[in-house]
């Protein structure tokens, strides 16, 4: 598939758009619990939490997986639809992502969003069905995101940056509703987060194996687990 730079940009915008039918808007990833319990009640408190997640949270693992899956798709001969290599490590990476999620809520979110994206991708491009079959079921969202981006000939760095930006924008939008914050404050926060997003992207792309990374976000995991016990909820987790 020949793709111009303009087409690749448009496809990246589509893949990271809030209109993408994967339900990302319905998850707060534990943020609603933190707000309800008075731990994150201002923009000044939210920024360090986002930076901590981008340094040691699950999103770093996901970003690294996006880069690894994207690279594996290219190495596997992405253009050869009839010759899907059995050595492509899609299934292994997918299993690792599932195993690294230490709460049922985080696992179900990734699987539900992945299932929705796979359904959309294979409807748009039936030729992708063997590739997603190689991943296995359920497919994590990060894996599906990377495979569709590779199929659309979006550059690996832009793909990882897009994934991270979409994650940050979704959580800041959630915070705007929950804390609440003004819309302009939310946009300012996102703008100031750009250097951290780039640093996380560089680290993710330099990762050779998910075994090289570690998680240190037990507070977020507990907040996610405790979310279902809140008296009122706007989000699913």
Long-range contacts (C-beta under 8 A, 24 or more apart in sequence): 1-79, 1-151, 1-152, 1-153, 2-153, 3-152, 3-153, 7-153, 8-152, 8-153, 8-154, 8-155, 8-158, 9-158, 11-149, 11-152, 11-153, 11-154, 12-149, 12-152, 12-154, 12-158, 12-159, 12-162, 15-145, 15-148, 15-149, 15-152, 15-154, 15-162, 16-162, 16-163, 16-165, 16-166, 18-169, 18-170, 18-173, 20-117, 20-120, 21-116, 21-120, 22-113, 22-116, 22-117, 22-120, 22-141, 23-112, 23-113, 23-116, 24-113, 24-166, 24-170, 25-170, 25-173, 26-235, 26-236, 27-109, 27-170, 27-174, 27-235, 27-236, 27-237, 28-171, 28-174, 28-178, 28-227, 28-234, 28-235, 28-237, 29-106, 29-109, 29-171, 29-220, 29-224, 29-237, 30-220, 30-221, 30-222, 30-223, 30-224, 30-227, 30-237, 31-171, 31-174, 31-175, 31-178, 31-223, 31-235, 32-174, 32-178, 32-227, 32-230, 32-233, 32-234, 32-235, 33-223, 33-224, 33-226, 33-227, 33-230, 34-223, 35-175, 35-178, 35-179, 36-230, 40-175, 40-179, 41-179, 42-179, 43-175, 43-179, 43-181, 43-185, 43-189, 46-172, 46-175, 46-179, 46-181, 46-189, 47-189, 47-192, 47-193, 50-168, 50-171, 50-172, 50-189, 50-193, 50-196, 51-193, 51-196, 52-217, 53-217, 53-220, 54-164, 54-168, 54-193, 54-196, 54-197, 54-199, 54-200, 55-200, 56-214, 56-215, 56-216, 56-217, 57-215, 57-216, 57-217, 57-220, 58-100, 58-101, 58-106, 58-215, 58-217, 58-220, 59-164, 59-167, 59-200, 60-200, 60-203, 60-204, 60-213, 60-215, 61-97, 61-100, 61-210, 61-213, 61-215, 62-97, 62-110, 62-140, 62-141, 62-142, 62-163, 62-167, 63-142, 63-160, 63-163, 63-164, 63-200, 63-201, 63-204, 64-203, 64-204, 64-207, 64-210, 64-213, 65-93, 65-96, 65-97, 65-140, 65-142, 65-143, 65-146, 65-210, 66-142, 66-143, 66-145, 66-146, 66-149, 66-159, 66-160, 66-163, 66-204, 67-146, 67-156, 67-159, 67-160, 67-204, 67-205, 67-207, 68-93, 68-146, 68-207, 68-209, 68-210, 69-93, 69-142, 69-143, 69-146, 69-147, 69-150, 70-146, 70-147, 70-149, 70-150, 70-156, 70-159, 70-160, 71-156, 73-131, 73-146, 73-147, 73-150, 73-151, 74-150, 74-156, 78-150, 78-151, 81-127, 81-130, 84-130, 84-131, 84-134, 86-134, 88-134, 90-131, 90-134, 90-135, 90-136, 90-143, 90-147, 91-134, 91-135, 91-136, 93-143, 93-210, 94-135, 94-136, 94-139, 94-140, 94-143, 95-136, 96-210, 97-140, 97-142, 97-143, 97-210, 98-138, 98-140, 100-210, 100-215, 102-215, 102-218, 102-221, 103-221, 103-224, 103-225, 104-225, 105-224, 105-225, 105-227, 105-228, 105-237, 106-221, 106-224, 106-237, 108-237, 109-141, 109-236, 109-237, 110-140, 110-141, 110-142, 111-138, 111-139, 111-140, 111-141, 113-141, 114-138, 114-139, 114-140, 114-141, 114-142, 114-143, 114-144, 115-139, 117-141, 117-144, 117-145, 117-148, 118-144, 121-147, 121-148, 121-151, 125-151, 156-205, 157-201, 157-205, 160-201, 160-204, 160-205, 161-197, 161-198, 161-201, 164-197, 164-200, 164-201, 164-204, 165-197, 168-193, 168-197, 174-235, 177-234, 178-234
